[in-house]
Structures are given as C-alpha cells and as structure tokens.
Amino acid sequence: MDSVRGHSGIHMLLAAEQQAQEIISSARNLKTSRLKQAKDEEEREAAAYRAALEEDYRRNVSEASGSSGGNVKRLEEETRIKIQRLQDAFSSCRADVVGMLLKHVTTV
C-alpha cells in the first residue's frame, strides 16, 4: 500500500508541477501580449504626435511664406529710405569735402 500511496503522491506532484507550468506559461503569454499591446499603443501615440507637429510646422511655414511678400515690400521701402538719407547726406557734405580736398592739394 505504501508503494501505491508513493506513486499516487508522485502523480499528484507531477500533476501539480504541470499545472504550475501551465499557469506560468499562461502568465508569460499574457505578459507578452500586454507588452505588445503597450508597444502598439505607444507607436500610435507617437505617430499622432509626430503628425500634429508636422501639421503645426507646415502651418507655420505657410503663414511665414504667405506674408513674405509683405516683408519684401517693407524691406524694399526701408532700403529706399536709407539710400535716400545717404544721398541727402552726401549732397549736403559734397561741396565742403571738395573744397577741403582742393585746399589741401593746392597748399604746399
């Protein structure tokens, strides 16, 4: 009888070990599927964030390039005013500078 109990005990241990292995395998599979699900979700979120940033960038570029015509006109006007000021300054000092140069050239 002891041998029957011994075999029965061994069979119970083997069955318990196999059941434990099945539980562990099931837990590993569940963990793997959860990790894959988390990775997929992260990739979707990253793609959505990237798309939002790209859209924001495109909008900013289109706004900046749309107003570049106005910027060009404003810069051209500023440049024209600065050139006019330089020409006025040149005209007002021209006679004095020519006189000073003639004086220094003719004075020995």
VODREN-289539 format. One record per residue: x, y, z of N, C-alpha, C, O in turn; residue in one letter. Coordinates in pm, whole numbers, padded with zeros to 5 digits, always signed. Example, Ala and Ser with C-alpha at 12.3 -4.5 7.8 and 13.67 -1.06 7.14 Angstrom:
<dolos>
+01319-00569+00780+01230-00450+00780+01320-00330+00780+01424-00332+00846A/+01285-00225+00708+01367-00106+00714+01290+00003+00787+01341+00114+00804S/
</dolos>
This chain:
<dolos>
+00078-00118+00000+00000+00000+00000+00083+00126+00000+00048+00227-00060M/+00195+00115+00070+00281+00232+00074+00332+00268-00066+00348+00385-00100D/+00355+00165-00146+00403+00194-00281+00294+00259-00364+00323+00342-00450S/+00168+00222-00341+00057+00282-00413+00043+00428-00369+00021+00516-00452V/+00056+00453-00241+00049+00590-00192+00166+00672-00245+00151+00789-00280R/+00283+00610-00251+00401+00678-00304+00382+00717-00448+00414+00829-00488G/+00330+00622-00528+00305+00651-00670+00195+00755-00683+00203+00843-00769H/+00096+00747-00601-00013+00843-00604+00037+00981-00568-00003+01080-00628S/+00127+00987-00467+00186+01116-00427+00272+01175-00538+00269+01296-00562G/+00348+01089-00605+00433+01134-00716+00346+01186-00831+00375+01290-00890I/+00240+01113-00860+00149+01157-00966+00085+01291-00931+00067+01376-01018H/+00052+01309-00804-00006+01437-00761+00096+01549-00776+00063+01659-00821M/+00220+01521-00738+00326+01622-00752+00350+01655-00898+00365+01772-00934L/+00353+01554-00982+00373+01578-01125+00257+01658-01183+00277+01748-01265L/+00137+01626-01142+00020+01699-01191+00024+01844-01143-00008+01936-01218A/+00064+01864-01017+00074+02000-00962+00183+02078-01035+00167+02196-01064A/+00295+02010-01064+00405+02077-01137+00360+02115-01278+00390+02224-01326E/+00288+02025-01343+00241+02055-01478+00139+02169-01473+00141+02256-01560Q/+00053+02170-01374-00045+02278-01359+00028+02410-01335-00011+02513-01390Q/+00134+02409-01252+00212+02529-01226+00279+02578-01354+00283+02698-01380A/+00332+02485-01434+00395+02524-01560+00293+02586-01656+00325+02682-01727Q/+00172+02533-01658+00067+02590-01742+00029+02731-01696+00006+02819-01778E/+00022+02751-01565-00009+02884-01511+00102+02982-01547+00075+03095-01588I/+00227+02938-01531+00341+03024-01564+00341+03056-01713+00364+03170-01753I/+00317+02956-01796+00313+02977-01941+00201+03073-01978+00219+03161-02062S/+00088+03056-01915-00025+03146-01941+00010+03288-01900-00022+03383-01971S/+00074+03304-01785+00114+03438-01737+00216+03500-01832+00209+03620-01860A/+00310+03421-01881+00409+03474-01976+00343+03519-02106+00376+03624-02161R/+00249+03438-02154+00178+03475-02277+00098+03604-02257+00096+03690-02344N/+00034+03615-02141-00043+03735-02110+00049+03857-02102+00016+03964-02153L/+00164+03840-02037+00262+03949-02025+00311+03990-02164+00320+04109-02193K/+00342+03893-02248+00389+03923-02383+00283+03997-02463+00314+04093-02534T/+00157+03954-02452+00052+04022-02527+00030+04163-02474+00004+04255-02552S/+00040+04182-02343+00025+04317-02286+00140+04407-02330+00119+04525-02360R/+00262+04353-02333+00376+04433-02380+00359+04472-02526+00389+04585-02565L/+00311+04377-02608+00288+04408-02749+00179+04513-02764+00191+04604-02847K/+00074+04501-02685-00035+04599-02689+00016+04737-02648-00019+04837-02710Q/+00098+04743-02543+00154+04871-02498+00245+04930-02605+00243+05051-02628A/+00324+04846-02671+00413+04894-02777+00332+04949-02894+00364+05055-02948K/+00227+04878-02933+00142+04925-03043+00076+05058-03008+00070+05149-03091D/+00027+05068-02885-00036+05193-02841+00064+05308-02840+00032+05420-02881E/+00186+05281-02795+00291+05385-02793+00324+05430-02935+00343+05549-02960E/+00331+05335-03027+00361+05370-03167+00249+05456-03226+00276+05550-03301E/+00123+05424-03194+00011+05505-03244+00017+05646-03187-00003+05744-03258R/+00044+05655-03056+00052+05787-02993+00169+05868-03052+00155+05988-03077E/+00283+05803-03073+00398+05873-03129+00368+05920-03271+00404+06032-03309A/+00301+05836-03349+00265+05875-03486+00168+05992-03486+00180+06083-03568A/+00072+05990-03395-00024+06100-03387+00046+06229-03344+00017+06336-03399A/+00136+06220-03248+00211+06338-03202+00298+06392-03314+00305+06514-03335Y/+00366+06303-03386+00451+06344-03498+00368+06413-03606+00409+06514-03661R/+00251+06357-03635+00164+06417-03736+00117+06555-03692+00110+06647-03774A/+00086+06570-03563+00043+06701-03513+00156+06803-03524+00133+06917-03563A/+00278+06761-03490+00392+06853-03501+00419+06890-03646+00448+07006-03677L/+00410+06792-03735+00433+06822-03877+00327+06917-03931+00358+07007-04009E/+00203+06899-03890+00095+06988-03934+00118+07129-03881+00099+07227-03954E/+00160+07140-03756+00190+07271-03697+00305+07338-03772+00301+07458-03800D/+00407+07259-03804+00521+07313-03879+00478+07360-04018+00516+07469-04061Y/+00399+07279-04087+00352+07318-04221+00269+07446-04216+00281+07533-04302R/+00184+07456-04113+00100+07576-04098+00188+07698-04073+00164+07805-04130R/+00289+07683-03987+00379+07795-03959+00458+07836-04084+00478+07955-04109N/+00501+07738-04161+00576+07768-04283+00486+07838-04383+00528+07935-04447V/+00363+07791-04398+00273+07854-04494+00236+07996-04450+00223+08084-04535S/+00220+08018-04319+00192+08153-04271+00311+08245-04295+00295+08361-04335E/+00431+08193-04271+00551+08275-04287+00576+08306-04435+00612+08418-04470A/+00556+08206-04520+00580+08230-04663+00468+08315-04723+00492+08388-04820S/+00350+08306-04669+00239+08388-04719+00261+08535-04694+00219+08618-04775G/+00326+08569-04585+00349+08709-04553+00485+08757-04602+00522+08872-04577S/+00559+08672-04671+00692+08713-04717+00683+08824-04821+00774+08906-04831S/+00575+08828-04899+00556+08936-04996+00547+09070-04926+00605+09169-04972G/+00475+09073-04815+00466+09196-04735+00600+09232-04674+00636+09350-04667G/+00674+09131-04631+00806+09157-04574+00901+09213-04678+00979+09304-04650N/+00894+09161-04799+00980+09209-04907+00949+09355-04937+01041+09436-04953V/+00823+09389-04946+00785+09528-04974+00831+09621-04862+00880+09731-04888K/+00813+09576-04737+00856+09658-04623+01007+09678-04625+01055+09789-04602R/+01082+09572-04652+01228+09583-04658+01273+09671-04774+01368+09749-04760L/+01207+09660-04887+01242+09745-05001+01219+09892-04968+01301+09977-05002E/+01109+09922-04900+01078+10060-04862+01182+10112-04762+01230+10225-04775E/+01217+10030-04663+01319+10071-04566+01453+10096-04635+01522+10193-04604E/+01488+10010-04728+01614+10026-04801+01612+10153-04885+01711+10226-04890T/+01501+10179-04951+01490+10300-05032+01506+10425-04946+01573+10519-04986R/+01445+10426-04826+01456+10541-04736+01601+10559-04690+01650+10672-04684I/+01669+10449-04657+01808+10460-04613+01898+10511-04724+01989+10591-04700K/+01874+10465-04847+01953+10513-04961+01930+10661-04981+02024+10736-05007I/+01806+10704-04971+01774+10846-04987+01844+10929-04880+01897+11036-04911Q/+01846+10882-04755+01915+10955-04648+02065+10966-04676+02126+11071-04654R/+02125+10856-04724+02268+10860-04756+02296+10957-04872+02394+11031-04868L/+02210+10958-04972+02229+11051-05083+02213+11196-05037+02287+11283-05081Q/+02117+11221-04948+02100+11356-04895+02223+11399-04815+02269+11513-04827D/+02275+11308-04732+02394+11339-04653+02513+11364-04746+02593+11455-04721A/+02526+11285-04851+02634+11304-04947+02622+11439-05015+02721+11511-05030F/+02501+11473-05057+02480+11601-05127+02511+11720-05037+02569+11819-05083S/+02475+11712-04910+02498+11827-04820+02645+11843-04785+02689+11955-04759S/+02722+11735-04785+02863+11744-04748+02955+11751-04869+03075+11773-04852C/+02904+11734-04988+02987+11724-05108+03067+11852-05131+03188+11846-05154R/+03003+11966-05125+03073+12091-05153+03183+12114-05050+03293+12155-05087A/+03157+12089-04923+03259+12108-04819+03377+12015-04840+03492+12058-04825D/+03352+11891-04874+03460+11793-04891+03544+11829-05014+03667+11821-05009V/+03480+11870-05123+03556+11908-05244+03641+12030-05214+03757+12035-05254V/+03585+12127-05143+03663+12246-05107+03782+12210-05019+03891+12264-05040G/+03764+12122-04922+03871+12082-04834+03979+12007-04910+04098+12028-04886M/+03938+11919-05003+04037+11846-05083+04117+11942-05172+04239+11926-05183L/+04052+12040-05236+04123+12136-05320+04220+12219-05236+04331+12249-05281L/+04179+12257-05118+04264+12336-05031+04390+12260-04994+04500+12316-04999K/+04377+12131-04957+04492+12050-04918+04581+12016-05036+04702+12003-05019H/+04525+12001-05155+04603+11969-05273+04682+12092-05319+04797+12079-05361V/+04622+12208-05312+04689+12328-05362+04782+12391-05259+04867+12473-05296T/+04769+12357-05132+04855+12411-05030+04982+12328-05024+04978+12205-05013T/+05098+12402-05032+05225+12331-05030+05294+12350-04898+05403+12298-04876V/
</dolos>
